[in-house]
Amino acid sequence: MGFIGEHFESVKQHWARNFAFLDYFKKVYGRAEPLPKWTDADVDEFIASDPVYGPQLKALRESRKFAYAGAVAGAAHLGGVAMKYSKVPHGVVLATGFGAITGAVLGSEVAEHWYQLYKMDKQGANLRFIYWWEDKVSGQKS
């Protein structure tokens, strides 16, 4: 194959690793027929059935509460400050939106440490649930 062929293969493997997240999006969003919606009971069933990824998915779902709380607190705080000092409607709306985004990011970061999500394979847990849900739905259709 030669030097150029080997180099091309190594570059191809390098970029395949860098863009591995695209496989997740193809699995979730690139379907001809989308998966049906799941309920909280379905998620709880998966959490109970999978000893490895179940607790991870549960922690991920609980971490959303921190993001929601941070978004509400950030929106209320910055919106209130803008209302008190500015009283310009578009400024209040922009400050409220920025406060919500900032609060959600900060809340997500707090949850990352609170639940030690940095130690988990977040994408793997979500993808494992998608695989499980796909198998469960295809089993019901048969």
WOTATA-V562878 format. One record per run of one state. SS is the DSSP state (alpha for helix, beta for strand, coil for the rest). FROM is the first residue (numbers start at 0). LEN is the number of residues. Records with the same first field share a line. If there is no record, write none. Layout:
SS=FROM-LEN  FROM-LEN
This chain:
coil=0-1  18-2  29-10  49-3  85-3  114-2  119-2  141-1
alpha=1-17  20-9  39-10  52-33  88-26  116-3  121-20
